Amino acid sequence: MTTEEELIQRYFDAFNRHDIEGIMACFHGSPAMVGTDGQRHEGRDEVRKRYESEFALMPDCRCDLRLFTGNSGRAVAESLFHGTRPLSGRVTSGRLSASRGGGTGAPE
């Protein structure tokens, strides 16, 4: 497994444990993400808060890693997201794809 693939595996393992510290350890110094609401969140504090918020909203959420590959500082992953919003009882499910170019994404 390449360094990039190991990083992807560590991220999804941490995500499925709802391990915020483990997730954040997979990001570089200035992360950005798009939340389930479609809003962009930038910086370590914002990204951390967003994960905390989304895990609180869907305590059973998880991602099944479907495929991933990476090499030479680039990687791509596809996963299937599952979760239930307890207040509405709405089951959320969908395919997620992510890619990252340049660098491994590991902390600086």
C-alpha positions in Angstrom: 0.0 0.0 0.0 1.4 3.5 -0.9 1.7 6.3 1.6 -1.3 8.0 0.1 -3.4 4.9 0.3 -2.4 4.4 4.0 -3.5 8.0 4.7 -6.9 7.3 3.1 -7.3 4.1 5.1 -6.3 5.9 8.4 -8.8 8.7 7.6 -11.8 6.4 7.0 -10.9 4.2 10.0 -10.8 7.3 12.2 -14.1 8.6 10.6 -15.9 5.4 11.4 -14.7 5.5 15.0 -15.8 9.2 15.2 -12.2 9.9 16.3 -11.8 13.6 15.8 -8.1 13.6 16.7 -7.5 10.8 14.3 -9.3 12.6 11.5 -7.5 15.8 12.1 -4.2 14.0 12.1 -4.9 13.2 8.4 -5.2 16.8 7.3 -2.4 19.2 6.5 -2.1 22.6 8.3 -4.8 24.4 6.4 -7.7 22.0 5.6 -10.9 22.8 3.8 -14.0 20.7 3.5 -17.6 20.9 2.2 -20.1 19.9 4.8 -23.3 17.9 4.3 -25.1 21.2 4.0 -23.0 22.2 1.0 -21.1 25.0 2.9 -17.3 25.3 2.7 -15.4 25.2 6.0 -11.7 26.3 6.1 -9.0 26.0 8.8 -8.4 23.5 11.5 -10.9 24.9 14.0 -13.7 25.2 11.5 -13.1 21.7 10.1 -12.9 20.2 13.6 -16.2 21.9 14.6 -17.9 20.7 11.5 -17.0 17.0 12.2 -18.1 17.4 15.8 -21.4 18.9 14.7 -22.1 16.3 12.0 -21.2 13.4 14.3 -23.6 14.8 16.9 -26.4 15.1 14.3 -25.9 11.6 13.0 -24.4 9.5 15.8 -24.6 6.3 13.7 -22.9 7.7 10.6 -20.2 5.8 8.8 -18.5 5.5 5.5 -17.9 2.2 3.7 -14.7 2.7 1.7 -15.5 1.3 -1.8 -12.3 2.0 -3.7 -9.2 4.1 -3.3 -5.8 4.6 -4.9 -2.9 7.0 -4.6 0.6 7.6 -5.6 3.1 10.4 -6.2 1.3 12.8 -3.9 -2.1 12.3 -5.4 -5.0 10.2 -4.3 -8.7 9.5 -4.9 -11.3 7.6 -2.8 -14.9 6.7 -3.2 -17.1 5.7 -0.3 -20.7 5.0 0.5 -22.0 7.2 3.4 -24.7 5.9 5.8 -26.4 7.8 8.7 -29.7 8.5 10.4 -30.8 11.9 11.7 -32.5 10.9 15.0 -34.8 13.9 15.3 -36.3 13.3 11.8 -35.7 9.6 11.5 -34.5 10.3 8.0 -32.0 7.8 6.8 -29.2 9.5 4.8 -27.2 7.5 2.3 -25.1 8.5 -0.6 -21.9 8.0 -2.6 -19.0 10.3 -1.8 -16.0 10.9 -3.9 -12.9 12.9 -2.9 -9.6 13.6 -4.5 -6.6 15.5 -3.4 -3.8 16.8 -5.5 -0.3 17.7 -4.5 1.3 16.3 -1.3 0.1 13.5 0.8 -2.3 15.5 3.0 -0.3 14.5 6.0 0.2 17.1 8.8 3.0 19.5 8.2 
